[in-house]
Amino acid sequence: MKISNSLFSFALLSMSASVMAAPMPHSIQIQDKAIVPVLKTEVIRRVAGEAPVRQVSATVLEMTNHGKDIVAREIELQDGQETFSEQQLSVPVVQKGSVIIPTSKIELSTTVKQNGEIISKSKKIDAEGMEFKKDAAPVKRTLQLDQRQDPKSSAKISHAVQTTNGTVTRDITVLSEGDDALPLE
């Protein structure tokens, strides 16, 4: 029993955590923007003895600042469908600007060390805010982000959950490695 208590004490001492308190902005302005689908290309590749592969490429324009700023985004999708999609390009979408007022943000960075060597790094962010749009009810938005990294490799896993008024709107997990991996700091 005494050995397990000693090991537990050593494990607690070797783990270090830091909490950062960065000042939050008073408000975040989101501009009006228009999302305009421009081009959609579908290619189905069939090889004898293999499942068909459908590759869909699309170009979408994102316009802000009354059409003065234009960003083109390329979207690619690959799946095992055998037929072309009957879905046409969607109509342009105009998203009205809004103001998001952050209400809280908690950031926890944890580094686990063993014998002076870092064996794990993690970062957790919990943020909340209220979004206000003209002629619309206020919306409560939350973000929960968990990131973990093994310092012996450049691989990092991130899990983000966004909610709107308590309903999950996005749940994304990203595994990045190599030069695409962003540092936790």
C-alpha positions as CSV (number, residue, x, y, z in Angstrom):
1,M,0.0,0.0,0.0
2,K,2.8,2.3,0.9
3,I,4.5,1.7,-2.5
4,S,1.3,2.5,-4.4
5,N,0.9,5.8,-2.5
6,S,4.5,6.7,-3.3
7,L,4.0,5.9,-7.0
8,F,0.8,8.0,-7.0
9,S,2.6,10.9,-5.3
10,F,5.4,10.7,-7.8
11,A,3.0,10.6,-10.7
12,L,1.3,13.8,-9.4
13,L,4.6,15.6,-8.9
14,S,5.8,14.7,-12.4
15,M,2.6,16.1,-14.1
16,S,2.6,19.8,-14.6
17,A,-0.3,21.9,-15.7
18,S,-0.6,25.6,-16.6
19,V,-3.7,27.7,-17.0
20,M,-3.4,30.8,-19.2
21,A,-5.7,33.8,-18.8
22,A,-5.4,35.9,-21.9
23,P,-7.7,38.9,-22.2
24,M,-10.8,38.3,-24.4
25,P,-11.9,40.8,-27.0
26,H,-14.9,42.8,-26.2
27,S,-16.7,41.7,-29.3
28,I,-16.0,39.8,-32.6
29,Q,-17.4,41.3,-35.7
30,I,-18.6,38.9,-38.5
31,Q,-19.0,40.6,-41.9
32,D,-21.8,39.9,-44.3
33,K,-20.7,37.4,-46.9
34,A,-22.1,35.6,-49.9
35,I,-21.2,32.0,-50.7
36,V,-21.6,31.3,-54.5
37,P,-21.0,27.8,-56.0
38,V,-19.4,28.2,-59.4
39,L,-18.3,24.8,-60.8
40,K,-18.9,21.2,-60.0
41,T,-17.1,18.3,-61.8
42,E,-17.8,14.6,-61.2
43,V,-15.6,11.8,-62.5
44,I,-16.3,8.1,-62.0
45,R,-13.3,5.7,-62.4
46,R,-14.0,2.0,-63.0
47,V,-11.3,-0.6,-63.0
48,A,-12.0,-4.3,-63.6
49,G,-12.1,-6.2,-60.3
50,E,-12.2,-3.0,-58.1
51,A,-15.0,-0.9,-56.7
52,P,-15.8,2.3,-58.7
53,V,-14.4,5.6,-57.3
54,R,-16.4,8.8,-57.8
55,Q,-14.4,12.0,-57.4
56,V,-16.3,15.3,-57.0
57,S,-14.5,18.6,-57.3
58,A,-16.3,22.0,-56.7
59,T,-15.3,25.6,-56.7
60,V,-17.0,28.0,-54.3
61,L,-16.5,31.7,-54.1
62,E,-16.8,33.5,-50.8
63,M,-17.4,37.2,-51.2
64,T,-17.1,39.8,-48.4
65,N,-16.8,43.6,-48.1
66,H,-19.5,44.2,-50.7
67,G,-17.8,42.0,-53.3
68,K,-14.4,43.7,-53.0
69,D,-12.8,40.7,-51.3
70,I,-13.3,37.3,-53.0
71,V,-11.8,34.0,-51.9
72,A,-12.1,30.9,-54.1
73,R,-12.3,27.6,-52.2
74,E,-11.7,24.2,-53.8
75,I,-13.7,21.3,-52.3
76,E,-12.9,17.7,-53.2
77,L,-14.8,14.5,-52.2
78,Q,-14.1,10.9,-53.0
79,D,-16.5,8.1,-52.4
80,G,-17.5,4.7,-53.8
81,Q,-20.7,5.7,-55.7
82,E,-21.4,4.2,-59.1
83,T,-23.6,6.9,-60.4
84,F,-23.5,10.6,-60.9
85,S,-25.2,12.8,-58.4
86,E,-28.6,14.3,-59.5
87,Q,-28.0,17.2,-57.1
88,Q,-27.4,20.4,-59.0
89,L,-25.2,23.3,-57.8
90,S,-27.0,25.0,-54.9
91,V,-28.2,28.6,-55.1
92,P,-25.9,31.4,-53.7
93,V,-26.3,31.9,-49.9
94,V,-26.1,35.3,-48.3
95,Q,-25.1,35.3,-44.7
96,K,-25.8,38.4,-42.7
97,G,-23.1,39.7,-40.4
98,S,-23.3,39.5,-36.7
99,V,-21.5,40.4,-33.5
100,I,-20.3,37.7,-31.1
101,I,-19.6,38.7,-27.5
102,P,-17.4,36.3,-25.7
103,T,-18.7,35.4,-22.2
104,S,-16.0,33.0,-21.0
105,K,-12.9,31.2,-22.1
106,I,-11.0,28.6,-20.2
107,E,-7.7,27.2,-21.6
108,L,-5.9,24.4,-19.9
109,S,-2.5,23.2,-21.1
110,T,-1.1,20.0,-19.6
111,T,2.4,18.5,-19.9
112,V,3.1,15.0,-18.5
113,K,6.7,14.3,-17.6
114,Q,8.4,11.1,-16.5
115,N,12.0,11.2,-15.4
116,G,12.4,14.7,-16.7
117,E,11.3,13.6,-20.2
118,I,8.0,14.9,-21.7
119,I,5.7,12.0,-22.5
120,S,2.5,13.8,-23.4
121,K,1.1,17.3,-24.2
122,S,-2.5,18.3,-24.3
123,K,-4.5,21.4,-24.5
124,K,-8.2,21.9,-23.7
125,I,-10.2,25.1,-24.5
126,D,-13.8,25.7,-23.4
127,A,-15.3,29.0,-24.8
128,E,-18.8,30.5,-24.8
129,G,-20.3,33.5,-26.4
130,M,-23.5,35.2,-27.4
131,E,-24.2,36.0,-31.1
132,F,-26.4,38.9,-32.0
133,K,-27.9,39.4,-35.5
134,K,-30.1,42.2,-36.6
135,D,-33.8,41.2,-36.5
136,A,-33.0,37.8,-34.9
137,A,-33.0,36.3,-31.4
138,P,-29.7,36.1,-29.5
139,V,-27.9,32.7,-30.0
140,K,-25.6,31.1,-27.4
141,R,-22.5,29.5,-29.0
142,T,-20.0,27.2,-27.4
143,L,-16.7,25.6,-28.5
144,Q,-15.0,22.7,-26.8
145,L,-11.5,21.8,-28.2
146,D,-9.3,19.0,-27.1
147,Q,-5.8,18.6,-28.6
148,R,-3.3,15.8,-27.8
149,Q,0.3,15.4,-29.1
150,D,3.0,12.8,-28.6
151,P,6.3,14.7,-28.4
152,K,8.2,11.8,-29.9
153,S,6.3,12.2,-33.2
154,S,4.8,15.1,-35.1
155,A,1.3,13.5,-35.0
156,K,-1.5,15.5,-33.3
157,I,-5.2,14.7,-32.8
158,S,-7.7,17.5,-32.3
159,H,-11.4,17.1,-31.4
160,A,-13.7,20.1,-31.7
161,V,-17.4,20.3,-30.8
162,Q,-19.5,23.5,-31.5
163,T,-23.0,24.0,-30.2
164,T,-25.7,26.5,-30.9
165,N,-28.2,27.0,-28.2
166,G,-27.2,23.6,-26.7
167,T,-27.6,21.7,-30.0
168,V,-24.4,20.2,-31.5
169,T,-23.8,21.8,-34.9
170,R,-20.3,20.5,-35.6
171,D,-18.3,17.6,-34.2
172,I,-14.9,17.3,-35.9
173,T,-11.9,15.1,-35.3
174,V,-8.7,15.9,-37.2
175,L,-5.5,13.8,-37.2
176,S,-2.5,15.7,-38.5
177,E,1.1,14.7,-38.9
178,G,4.2,15.9,-40.5
179,D,4.5,19.5,-41.5
180,D,0.7,20.0,-41.4
181,A,0.8,19.5,-37.6
182,L,0.4,22.8,-35.7
183,P,2.2,23.2,-32.4
184,L,0.1,23.2,-29.2
185,E,1.7,26.5,-28.0
